């Protein structure tokens, strides 16, 4: 019975929509890895901007198909879920930057780590989504557990202070290095090499494993959040895929500036808490308003909170708590000026003039 319910939930949409989605995603990923990124390189800021725009545009076009084929309710659910997942991905990027900085990953190998990291993330998230859909179909009350968990996560994110990242001391690193010998250097963009006739993992493999585990931890927060918006498997799955696939280009687009969005953490904590409260009170809310209105209000609240957090970060800039030193191209200059850098430059200019 459980298997039947999940299968029906997945098959309630026409086959061409599933096939079309699969064809587009397969084509784009083949184009990315097979044609444009066969050789290890660091994407330029322009390239990262173009690809970020491409993925966002594809997501919006797909949203249009959902509005047309599945109705406004599903369309707004997709947009809300996509915005939540994309915003949480931005928070993930900060940790990825710390990992690359800690292991001093060369700029031209970062894209390869992110590509295979994204593939692994898709597999893990599909598994979690299938499990979550099956559990909700069988035990609807589990939504209340998800809601309480999101409230806890949101409050924890709000009050938790930044901690130093020390990946080499983590249980994951100790577990991996126990079963797979890891060399302490990079072998170009290879994940494995041969040392003294023995197959050995490179340092790049260890970085990939840490990125995968990190994303799994983030998925535990983000998947319950989108289940708070909709329990429709197709919407949950596709919104996650589009958000994750745009993660690589978004990484290079925001490299060097993501730590300046210091209010985004507060915004995300409020969003997670809001979705958690919605999950706990949805039965009552649906007595005073219809589901379509509730979805519109949820989308408006999420978009407003996240936009306000980004705008506030720009208007009231603060010195980043951490100096993230990530290897990028020398001319990789995003169009954002650091206020402190400007002040330092101005002071140097005044000093020179006085002399």
HELIX and SHEET records of a PDB file:
HELIX    1   1 UNK A    2  UNK A   11  1                                  10    
HELIX    2   2 UNK A   15  UNK A   30  1                                  16    
HELIX    3   3 UNK A   31  UNK A   36  3                                   6    
HELIX    4   4 UNK A   45  UNK A   70  1                                  26    
HELIX    5   5 UNK A   72  UNK A  102  1                                  31    
HELIX    6   6 UNK A  107  UNK A  138  1                                  32    
HELIX    7   7 UNK A  142  UNK A  159  1                                  18    
HELIX    8   8 UNK A  167  UNK A  169  5                                   3    
HELIX    9   9 UNK A  171  UNK A  179  1                                   9    
HELIX   10  10 UNK A  203  UNK A  227  1                                  25    
HELIX   11  11 UNK A  233  UNK A  245  1                                  13    
HELIX   12  12 UNK A  247  UNK A  254  1                                   8    
HELIX   13  13 UNK A  258  UNK A  260  5                                   3    
HELIX   14  14 UNK A  264  UNK A  288  1                                  25    
HELIX   15  15 UNK A  291  UNK A  315  1                                  25    
HELIX   16  16 UNK A  339  UNK A  354  1                                  16    
SHEET    1   A 2 UNK A 192  UNK A 195  0                                        
SHEET    2   A 2 UNK A 198  UNK A 201 -1                                        
END                                                                             
